[in-house]
Amino acid sequence: LFAVSAFTPKTDPEKLEKTTINYSKGFEKFSGFSDWRLHLLILTIITILIYIWLS
């Protein structure tokens, strides 16, 4: 991994600001039906129900 990162060009700081999670800002607000947390919750519940049904 070090060898790969040694030969990889450095990322622009502007791009890192958009891709890095900053926990000091707090969590982003819930954005309704298109929020990824809602999708994750629904898929988790479906997965658990299928697991219970098949076992």
Number of C-alpha atoms within 10 A of each C-alpha: 5 7 7 8 9 9 8 9 8 8 8 8 9 8 9 10 10 9 9 8 11 10 7 6 7 8 9 6 7 11 10 9 9 9 11 12 13 14 12 11 11 11 12 12 12 12 12 11 12 11 10 9 8 7 6
